[in-house]
Amino acid sequence: MFFTSENYLSYMFTVLFICVHNAGRSQISEALFNYYSNGRYKGISAGSNPSKEVNPLVVEVMKEFGIDISDIKPRKLTKEMILDSDLAITMGCGEEACPIVPNELREWILEDPHNKSLEVIRKIRDEIDKKIKELINELDQYKINNY
């Protein structure tokens, strides 16, 4: 599925989190993935039409988890990012966000935090938190069961 017997010990599995603006859901996903994976895997995020800044309320709800993303800037999605990732996850944006299919593409249907209240954004963060933990567990179990 993800790793080969030749590379599983040294390979840095990369997950690309994609959204249109890279200002909310994908930023939360990248930050939580990198936090929980603790260097075992690499998460990056990008958008097909990135905003000028990360949603300030997203920055605020991440600080509640002890994760500071205040200096992060939205990034433009490139073909190279997609091709260099092992898994790409769109945030309910579908083909608008990811027209090129990588090794594996998944879609998480998540509400867009744009123009939402702090309370709603917390719920979105918590839903992403659950999905990230499940993904990391899946990756860890795959390595354990296969190598």
C-alpha positions as CSV (number, residue, x, y, z in Angstrom):
1,M,0.0,0.0,0.0
2,F,2.3,2.8,1.2
3,F,5.8,1.5,1.8
4,T,8.1,-0.9,0.2
5,S,10.4,-3.3,2.1
6,E,13.4,-1.3,0.8
7,N,12.3,2.1,2.0
8,Y,10.1,1.7,5.1
9,L,12.7,2.4,7.7
10,S,14.1,5.6,6.1
11,Y,11.3,6.8,3.9
12,M,9.4,10.0,4.9
13,F,5.8,9.3,3.9
14,T,4.2,12.6,2.8
15,V,0.6,13.5,3.0
16,L,-0.6,16.6,1.1
17,F,-3.7,18.3,2.5
18,I,-5.4,20.3,-0.2
19,C,-8.1,23.0,-0.2
20,V,-8.9,25.9,-2.5
21,H,-7.6,28.7,-0.3
22,N,-5.2,26.9,2.1
23,A,-6.4,29.2,4.8
24,G,-8.4,26.9,7.1
25,R,-9.1,23.2,6.9
26,S,-5.8,22.2,5.1
27,Q,-3.8,24.4,7.5
28,I,-5.4,22.7,10.5
29,S,-4.8,19.3,9.0
30,E,-1.1,19.9,8.2
31,A,-0.5,21.3,11.7
32,L,-2.2,18.5,13.5
33,F,-0.7,15.8,11.3
34,N,2.8,17.1,11.9
35,Y,2.2,17.5,15.6
36,Y,0.8,14.0,16.2
37,S,3.2,12.2,13.8
38,N,6.1,13.6,15.7
39,G,8.5,13.3,12.8
40,R,7.4,9.8,11.7
41,Y,5.6,11.3,8.6
42,K,5.4,14.6,6.9
43,G,2.4,16.7,6.3
44,I,2.2,19.7,3.9
45,S,-0.8,21.8,2.7
46,A,-1.5,23.9,-0.3
47,G,-4.4,25.5,-2.2
48,S,-5.3,25.8,-5.8
49,N,-6.2,29.5,-5.2
50,P,-4.5,30.4,-1.9
51,S,-5.6,33.3,0.3
52,K,-3.3,36.1,1.4
53,E,-3.3,34.8,5.0
54,V,-4.5,32.0,7.2
55,N,-7.9,32.6,8.7
56,P,-7.2,34.4,12.0
57,L,-9.9,32.4,13.8
58,V,-8.2,29.2,12.6
59,V,-4.9,30.5,14.1
60,E,-6.8,31.1,17.4
61,V,-8.3,27.6,17.6
62,M,-5.0,26.0,16.9
63,K,-3.4,28.0,19.7
64,E,-6.0,26.4,22.0
65,F,-4.3,23.1,21.2
66,G,-0.8,24.6,21.8
67,I,0.0,24.8,18.1
68,D,1.1,28.2,16.8
69,I,0.5,28.6,13.0
70,S,0.5,32.4,13.2
71,D,3.6,32.7,10.9
72,I,2.3,30.3,8.3
73,K,1.4,31.6,4.8
74,P,-1.0,29.9,2.4
75,R,0.9,28.1,-0.4
76,K,0.0,27.6,-4.0
77,L,-0.6,24.0,-5.0
78,T,1.9,22.8,-7.6
79,K,2.0,19.7,-9.8
80,E,5.3,18.8,-8.1
81,M,3.7,18.8,-4.6
82,I,1.0,16.4,-5.8
83,L,3.4,14.1,-7.6
84,D,5.9,14.1,-4.6
85,S,3.2,13.2,-2.1
86,D,2.2,9.6,-1.2
87,L,-1.3,10.5,-0.3
88,A,-3.4,13.6,-1.1
89,I,-6.4,14.5,0.9
90,T,-8.9,17.2,-0.3
91,M,-11.0,19.0,2.2
92,G,-14.4,18.7,0.5
93,C,-13.2,20.8,-2.5
94,G,-13.1,17.9,-5.0
95,E,-11.5,18.3,-8.4
96,E,-11.5,22.1,-8.1
97,A,-8.7,21.8,-5.6
98,C,-6.9,18.8,-7.0
99,P,-7.1,18.2,-10.7
100,I,-4.1,15.9,-10.8
101,V,-4.4,12.5,-9.2
102,P,-1.4,11.5,-7.0
103,N,-0.5,8.0,-5.9
104,E,-3.6,8.0,-3.7
105,L,-6.4,10.6,-3.4
106,R,-8.9,10.8,-0.6
107,E,-11.6,13.3,0.1
108,W,-12.7,14.5,3.6
109,I,-16.0,16.3,3.5
110,L,-15.5,19.1,5.9
111,E,-17.3,22.4,6.4
112,D,-15.4,25.4,5.2
113,P,-14.5,27.7,8.2
114,H,-14.6,30.8,6.1
115,N,-16.9,33.4,7.7
116,K,-17.9,30.9,10.5
117,S,-18.0,31.6,14.2
118,L,-15.2,30.5,16.6
119,E,-17.5,27.8,18.0
120,V,-18.1,26.3,14.5
121,I,-14.4,26.5,13.7
122,R,-13.6,24.6,16.9
123,K,-16.0,21.8,15.8
124,I,-14.3,21.7,12.4
125,R,-10.9,21.5,14.1
126,D,-12.1,18.7,16.4
127,E,-13.5,16.8,13.4
128,I,-10.1,17.1,11.6
129,D,-8.3,16.2,14.8
130,K,-10.3,12.9,14.9
131,K,-9.5,12.2,11.2
132,I,-5.8,13.0,11.6
133,K,-5.5,10.6,14.6
134,E,-7.3,7.8,12.6
135,L,-4.9,8.5,9.6
136,I,-1.8,8.3,11.7
137,N,-3.1,5.1,13.4
138,E,-3.7,3.6,9.9
139,L,-0.2,4.5,8.8
140,D,1.4,3.1,12.0
141,Q,-0.6,-0.1,11.8
142,Y,0.3,-0.6,8.2
143,K,4.0,-0.4,9.1
144,I,3.6,-2.7,12.1
145,N,1.6,-5.3,10.2
146,N,3.8,-5.3,7.1
147,Y,7.4,-4.8,8.2
